[in-house]
Amino acid sequence: MSRKSKSPCVYILASGQNGTLYIGVTSDLHARMAQHSQKLIPGFTAQYNVTQLVYYELHETLDQAIAREKQLKEWRRTWKLRLIEQMNPEWRNFFDPQTGEIGAGPFDKSEQAL
């Protein structure tokens, strides 16, 4: 998916490996990650330095992404950690704040960077 293209997605940010987690939903992951990384969104992520993109899922519709976000927020922390570690065992930050690029993960079926 190109950077200009937008796709509804659920994402998980972390403060570090096994650190504080934040689950969000957006229709423009590039813009949202730029906001989080620059701490332009006041609140939880800025206060607790939760800026590393460790997981994301692309969805066909925003309604599907919102439903998945709600589901993940109900999960126990151990289940969330297992989900992240299954797809991103190294807890790699998929967002590069220098370039604004988002690297492809095994859960990104586009097989390309966003």
C-alpha positions in Angstrom: 0.0 0.0 0.0 1.4 3.4 -0.9 1.8 6.2 1.5 -0.9 8.2 -0.2 -3.3 5.3 0.1 -5.4 5.1 3.2 -6.8 1.9 4.8 -8.7 1.4 8.0 -6.5 -0.2 10.6 -6.1 -1.2 14.2 -2.7 -0.7 15.7 -0.9 -1.4 19.0 1.8 1.0 20.3 4.2 0.1 23.1 6.6 2.1 25.3 9.1 -0.8 24.8 9.2 -4.5 25.0 6.6 -5.8 27.4 5.9 -2.1 28.3 2.8 0.0 28.4 0.4 -0.8 25.5 -2.1 1.4 23.6 -4.6 0.1 21.1 -6.0 2.5 18.6 -7.9 2.7 15.2 -7.4 5.0 12.3 -8.1 5.4 8.6 -4.6 6.9 8.0 -1.8 5.1 9.9 0.9 7.3 8.5 -0.7 10.5 9.7 -1.6 9.0 13.1 1.9 7.7 13.7 3.4 11.0 12.9 1.1 12.6 15.5 2.0 10.0 18.1 5.7 10.1 17.4 5.8 13.9 17.7 3.5 13.8 20.8 0.9 16.0 19.0 -1.9 14.1 20.6 -2.1 15.0 24.3 -3.0 12.3 26.6 -2.1 8.7 27.4 0.5 8.0 24.6 2.3 11.3 25.1 2.3 11.1 28.9 3.6 7.5 29.0 5.9 7.7 25.9 4.0 5.0 24.1 5.2 5.6 20.5 6.5 2.4 19.1 4.3 0.7 16.5 4.6 -3.0 17.3 1.5 -4.3 15.6 -1.1 -3.4 13.1 -3.9 -5.0 11.1 -5.4 -3.6 7.9 -9.2 -3.9 7.4 -11.6 -3.5 4.5 -13.9 -1.0 6.4 -13.6 1.3 9.3 -16.5 -0.5 11.0 -14.4 -3.8 10.9 -11.4 -2.0 12.3 -13.4 -0.5 15.1 -15.0 -3.9 16.0 -11.5 -5.4 16.1 -10.2 -2.6 18.3 -13.0 -3.1 20.8 -12.3 -6.9 20.8 -8.6 -6.4 21.4 -9.2 -3.8 24.2 -11.3 -6.5 26.0 -8.4 -9.0 25.8 -6.2 -9.8 28.8 -2.8 -8.3 28.7 -1.1 -11.7 28.3 -3.2 -12.3 25.2 -2.2 -9.0 23.7 1.5 -9.7 24.4 1.2 -13.1 22.8 -0.4 -11.6 19.7 2.4 -9.1 19.4 5.1 -11.7 20.0 3.6 -14.1 17.4 3.8 -11.5 14.7 6.7 -9.3 15.9 8.9 -11.4 18.3 11.7 -8.8 18.2 9.3 -6.0 19.2 10.5 -4.1 16.2 9.1 -0.5 15.7 7.5 -0.6 12.3 7.3 3.2 12.1 10.4 5.1 11.1 10.0 8.6 12.5 12.8 9.9 10.2 11.2 8.9 6.9 7.5 8.5 8.0 7.5 5.0 6.5 5.8 2.0 8.0 7.4 -1.3 7.4 5.5 -4.3 6.3 4.8 -7.0 8.9 3.6 -10.6 8.6 0.1 -9.3 9.3 0.2 -6.8 6.4 -1.1 -8.8 3.5 -0.1 -6.1 1.0 3.5 -7.5 1.2 4.8 -3.9 0.9 5.6 -1.1 3.2 2.7 1.3 3.8 
